[in-house]
Amino acid sequence: MHHNPLFIRDLSFTYPDGTHALKAIALSIAANERVALVGANGSGKSTLLLHLNGLLMPQTGEVIVGELPVRPENLRQVRNFVGVVFQNPDDQLFMPTVKEDVCFGPLNQGLRGEALACRVQMAMAAVGLDWEYYAPRNTGNLSGGEKKRVAIAGVLAMQPQILVLDEPTAQLDPRARRQLLQLLQSLPLTQIIATHDLDLAVELCPRTIVLSRGRVVFDGATEQVMNEPAFLEQHALESPLCYSRPYCRIEDRPLQATPPELLSYDLER
């Protein structure tokens, strides 16, 4: 693991229609950090993510992953270093079966035979997908949570040092969301998680970066920014439920004595 996987200096980007999506972004993310990237729609989150593996190239400033500037001549190595999981797994899964989809990246890295099989099986095991059951499954017939896991497995199979996730809990039911959070907590990787789910940020990420109109307006402890409802509102964000609702978690609920009338209630009546 590289000691300083990501370094961004003075990064700005303007779309052809004149929209200033990023304005002088400066960030540094260390190995094994798990960082939430939050902001309202149009804040620049997706544009920033697309710069991390060269899907968009810097117009001004620079992005360095490991020791490689994100430039056309380095894109193959950069994309091996940074794995991106898109918001909608259907945008990422395109092979007929789970096995073929997870194999696609390592095959393009040149792996074959036993080395390929071992890499793919390890990636699937890391996301809790049983090889025998899931390998032959049709990707189109999976649930949303299963598709998300297969998409992550396909990225992990390429052994990136940075895992970038765009709205990872989108379209997941509560159980699938909980399982995904447990999975991400278990992965020993640098993770950058763009999300509107501020409860996810609280549960998963010690550090939060807030983008607003293309600028970094906060970069620090998640607990600190979530305790600032006025600041969040100023930047079109809502406080996480676990901060705005008392006793939101079951384990934090107040203990209440059973009312006497219930204790004496005759169940046979």
Backbone torsions as a table, in degrees:
resi	resn	phi	psi	omega
1	MET	NA	126.8	178.0
2	HIS	-69.0	142.9	-174.6
3	HIS	-71.5	-23.5	-178.8
4	ASN	-137.4	77.8	-170.5
5	PRO	-63.6	-29.0	-173.2
6	LEU	-140.4	131.4	178.1
7	PHE	-139.2	124.7	-180.0
8	ILE	-123.9	130.2	-178.8
9	ARG	-131.7	122.0	171.8
10	ASP	52.3	42.6	-177.0
11	LEU	-82.7	123.0	175.7
12	SER	-130.9	150.2	-179.3
13	PHE	-152.2	133.2	178.3
14	THR	-125.0	129.9	178.2
15	TYR	-76.4	160.6	-177.9
16	PRO	-55.9	-27.3	-179.7
17	ASP	-81.1	3.3	178.4
18	GLY	95.6	-1.4	178.9
19	THR	-69.4	121.6	177.6
20	HIS	-85.5	92.6	-172.1
21	ALA	-78.1	-35.3	179.1
22	LEU	-132.5	139.4	-176.1
23	LYS	-133.7	101.8	173.2
24	ALA	53.8	50.4	178.7
25	ILE	-72.6	132.3	176.0
26	ALA	-133.8	118.8	-177.5
27	LEU	-146.8	152.5	170.6
28	SER	-140.2	130.1	-178.1
29	ILE	-125.5	127.5	-174.4
30	ALA	-90.5	168.2	-179.6
31	ALA	-59.6	136.6	175.1
32	ASN	69.3	7.6	171.8
33	GLU	-70.7	147.0	172.2
34	ARG	-119.7	110.8	-168.5
35	VAL	-120.8	132.3	174.1
36	ALA	-91.4	136.0	175.4
37	LEU	-114.5	109.8	-174.2
38	VAL	-122.8	157.4	179.0
39	GLY	167.0	157.8	179.1
40	ALA	-68.4	168.0	173.8
41	ASN	-56.2	135.1	-179.2
42	GLY	85.6	5.6	-178.4
43	SER	-78.6	-18.2	179.2
44	GLY	112.4	4.6	-176.6
45	LYS	-58.6	-54.3	-176.1
46	SER	-64.3	-37.8	178.3
47	THR	-62.1	-41.4	178.2
48	LEU	-63.9	-45.1	179.9
49	LEU	-59.1	-39.2	-177.7
50	LEU	-68.1	-17.3	175.8
51	HIS	-81.9	-17.8	-170.7
52	LEU	-73.1	-23.4	174.2
53	ASN	-129.1	23.9	169.6
54	GLY	83.0	13.0	173.3
55	LEU	-68.3	-29.1	164.5
56	LEU	-122.5	142.4	-179.6
57	MET	-101.6	144.1	179.1
58	PRO	-59.6	135.2	172.3
59	GLN	-87.6	-42.1	170.2
60	THR	-135.0	154.9	-177.2
61	GLY	81.0	-167.1	-177.6
62	GLU	-150.3	154.0	173.3
63	VAL	-123.6	127.1	-179.8
64	ILE	-123.2	124.8	174.1
65	VAL	-112.3	126.6	-170.4
66	GLY	64.1	-115.4	175.0
67	GLU	-120.5	15.7	-174.3
68	LEU	-106.9	120.5	170.7
69	PRO	-65.6	143.1	177.5
70	VAL	-76.9	97.1	179.3
71	ARG	-137.6	159.8	-177.0
72	PRO	-52.3	-39.7	-176.6
73	GLU	-71.6	-14.0	-178.4
74	ASN	-108.4	4.7	-168.5
75	LEU	-61.7	-38.3	-178.9
76	ARG	-61.1	-46.0	179.8
77	GLN	-69.5	-39.5	179.2
78	VAL	-60.5	-42.6	-177.3
79	ARG	-74.2	-19.0	169.9
80	ASN	-77.3	-27.4	-177.9
81	PHE	-80.8	-36.2	-175.7
82	VAL	-116.6	117.1	176.5
83	GLY	-102.7	129.5	-176.7
84	VAL	-111.6	130.0	174.3
85	VAL	-109.7	116.0	-175.6
86	PHE	-74.6	162.3	-178.8
87	GLN	-59.5	-46.2	-179.2
88	ASN	-101.8	112.4	-177.8
89	PRO	-61.3	-22.4	177.8
90	ASP	-65.5	-19.6	175.5
91	ASP	-78.4	-11.3	-173.0
92	GLN	-114.2	-27.8	-178.0
93	LEU	-94.4	117.5	-175.8
94	PHE	-136.0	-3.3	176.9
95	MET	-92.0	157.3	-175.0
96	PRO	-63.2	-38.2	-176.3
97	THR	-121.7	162.6	178.1
98	VAL	-59.4	-45.5	-179.3
99	LYS	-57.7	-47.5	-177.9
100	GLU	-64.8	-36.9	-178.9
101	ASP	-67.9	-45.8	-178.9
102	VAL	-69.7	-28.0	178.8
103	CYS	-74.3	-21.4	-168.2
104	PHE	-57.9	-48.7	-178.2
105	GLY	-63.2	-53.8	178.8
106	PRO	-59.8	-34.3	175.5
107	LEU	-59.6	-40.8	179.6
108	ASN	-74.1	-15.9	172.4
109	GLN	-84.5	-5.7	176.6
110	GLY	101.3	4.4	-180.0
111	LEU	-75.9	144.5	178.1
112	ARG	-144.7	164.6	171.3
113	GLY	60.1	-137.2	-174.4
114	GLU	-63.0	-37.0	179.7
115	ALA	-63.2	-40.2	178.5
116	LEU	-66.2	-48.3	-178.9
117	ALA	-59.8	-41.6	-179.4
118	CYS	-65.2	-44.7	-179.0
119	ARG	-60.9	-45.1	-176.5
120	VAL	-69.2	-42.9	180.0
121	GLN	-65.4	-37.2	177.3
122	MET	-66.0	-39.7	179.5
123	ALA	-65.2	-41.6	179.5
124	MET	-68.3	-38.2	177.8
125	ALA	-64.1	-35.7	-178.6
126	ALA	-63.3	-28.8	179.7
127	VAL	-103.2	11.4	174.6
128	GLY	76.7	28.3	177.3
129	LEU	-104.4	116.8	179.1
130	ASP	-66.9	126.6	-175.4
131	TRP	-59.7	-49.5	-175.1
132	GLU	-63.0	-37.7	-175.9
133	TYR	-80.9	-42.8	-170.6
134	TYR	-92.8	-27.6	-174.6
135	ALA	-52.6	-44.1	-178.4
136	PRO	-86.8	-1.6	-175.1
137	ARG	-67.7	146.1	174.4
138	ASN	-76.2	126.4	-175.7
139	THR	-63.0	-28.6	-179.4
140	GLY	-71.3	-16.0	-177.3
141	ASN	-99.7	7.7	-178.3
142	LEU	-85.8	158.2	173.4
143	SER	-74.1	169.6	179.5
144	GLY	-59.7	-42.9	179.3
145	GLY	-65.5	-39.8	178.1
146	GLU	-65.7	-42.2	177.9
147	LYS	-60.1	-41.3	179.8
148	LYS	-61.8	-41.1	178.9
149	ARG	-65.8	-40.4	178.7
150	VAL	-64.7	-41.2	178.1
151	ALA	-60.8	-42.2	178.4
152	ILE	-67.1	-40.5	178.6
153	ALA	-60.5	-40.8	178.8
154	GLY	-61.3	-35.2	177.0
155	VAL	-74.8	-44.5	-179.8
156	LEU	-61.5	-31.0	-179.6
157	ALA	-63.2	-19.6	176.9
158	MET	-89.1	0.3	177.2
159	GLN	53.2	56.2	177.0
160	PRO	-73.6	162.9	174.1
161	GLN	-99.1	-15.7	175.0
162	ILE	-126.7	130.6	175.5
163	LEU	-110.0	118.6	-179.4
164	VAL	-108.9	127.5	-178.5
165	LEU	-125.3	129.9	179.3
166	ASP	-104.3	111.9	-179.6
167	GLU	47.9	61.5	-173.6
168	PRO	-64.4	-24.0	-178.2
169	THR	-95.0	2.2	179.4
170	ALA	-60.4	134.5	175.2
171	GLN	69.9	14.7	178.4
172	LEU	-101.8	141.2	174.0
173	ASP	-76.1	168.8	-174.1
174	PRO	-56.6	-39.5	-179.1
175	ARG	-67.2	-44.5	179.3
176	ALA	-65.1	-35.6	177.1
177	ARG	-62.4	-46.5	180.0
178	ARG	-61.7	-42.0	-180.0
179	GLN	-64.7	-37.5	179.1
180	LEU	-66.3	-41.8	178.4
181	LEU	-61.5	-42.1	177.7
182	GLN	-62.2	-38.9	177.9
183	LEU	-63.4	-48.8	-177.2
184	LEU	-64.2	-35.4	177.1
185	GLN	-63.9	-27.2	-175.9
186	SER	-86.6	-12.7	-174.1
187	LEU	-86.1	122.4	-178.5
188	PRO	-83.9	64.3	-177.0
189	LEU	-133.6	154.9	165.8
190	THR	-65.9	129.7	-177.2
191	GLN	-129.4	133.1	173.7
192	ILE	-119.4	117.6	-170.5
193	ILE	-120.5	106.8	175.4
194	ALA	-83.8	126.6	-173.2
195	THR	-156.8	149.3	166.3
196	HIS	-92.4	-9.0	-176.1
197	ASP	-86.0	89.8	-175.6
198	LEU	-69.9	-23.0	173.9
199	ASP	-66.0	-35.8	174.5
200	LEU	-60.9	-44.2	179.4
201	ALA	-58.3	-43.3	179.8
202	VAL	-63.4	-43.7	-175.6
203	GLU	-73.2	-30.0	-165.2
204	LEU	-114.7	-31.3	-165.4
205	CYS	-120.3	115.4	175.7
206	PRO	-65.2	-25.4	-177.1
207	ARG	-119.0	139.5	177.8
208	THR	-129.9	137.3	173.7
209	ILE	-112.7	127.0	178.5
210	VAL	-106.4	124.1	174.0
211	LEU	-102.7	141.7	176.0
212	SER	-146.6	118.7	-179.4
213	ARG	51.3	42.0	173.9
214	GLY	85.2	2.1	-179.3
215	ARG	-120.0	151.6	171.8
216	VAL	-80.7	116.3	-179.2
217	VAL	-106.1	-11.3	174.6
218	PHE	-155.7	139.1	174.4
219	ASP	-148.5	102.8	-177.4
220	GLY	-178.0	-154.3	-175.6
221	ALA	-67.3	132.8	179.5
222	THR	-58.6	-43.3	-178.4
223	GLU	-59.4	-36.6	-177.8
224	GLN	-66.1	-49.2	-175.2
225	VAL	-72.1	-31.8	-179.9
226	MET	-71.2	-16.1	176.5
227	ASN	-90.3	12.4	-179.0
228	GLU	-121.3	73.3	-177.0
229	PRO	-59.7	-33.7	179.8
230	ALA	-67.1	-40.1	177.5
231	PHE	-64.8	-44.5	179.3
232	LEU	-61.1	-45.1	179.9
233	GLU	-62.7	-38.3	179.0
234	GLN	-58.1	-31.1	-178.4
235	HIS	-108.6	28.4	172.4
236	ALA	61.1	36.8	176.8
237	LEU	-119.6	149.6	177.5
238	GLU	-103.0	143.6	176.3
239	SER	-59.0	143.9	176.5
240	PRO	-62.5	150.0	-177.8
241	LEU	-58.1	-36.3	-176.7
242	CYS	-68.9	-13.7	175.7
243	TYR	-100.3	-29.3	-174.6
244	SER	-91.9	-15.8	179.7
245	ARG	-117.6	122.0	179.0
246	PRO	-65.1	143.2	176.5
247	TYR	56.4	39.9	-177.5
248	CYS	-66.2	-35.2	-179.7
249	ARG	-87.7	144.0	-177.6
250	ILE	-58.0	-41.3	-176.4
251	GLU	-69.5	-14.9	179.2
252	ASP	-99.9	4.7	-177.1
253	ARG	-66.4	147.3	178.7
254	PRO	-70.4	143.9	176.8
255	LEU	-82.4	129.0	-177.9
256	GLN	-122.8	136.5	176.4
257	ALA	-69.4	145.4	177.4
258	THR	-69.5	126.4	179.9
259	PRO	-55.5	138.4	-178.4
260	PRO	-54.8	-35.8	-176.8
261	GLU	-65.8	-27.0	177.6
262	LEU	-77.2	-35.3	179.9
263	LEU	-63.0	-34.2	-175.1
264	SER	-97.2	5.4	-175.4
265	TYR	-70.5	132.4	-177.0
266	ASP	-87.9	107.6	-177.0
267	LEU	-68.4	-15.3	-177.3
268	GLU	-85.4	-10.1	-177.4
269	ARG	-71.5	NA	NA
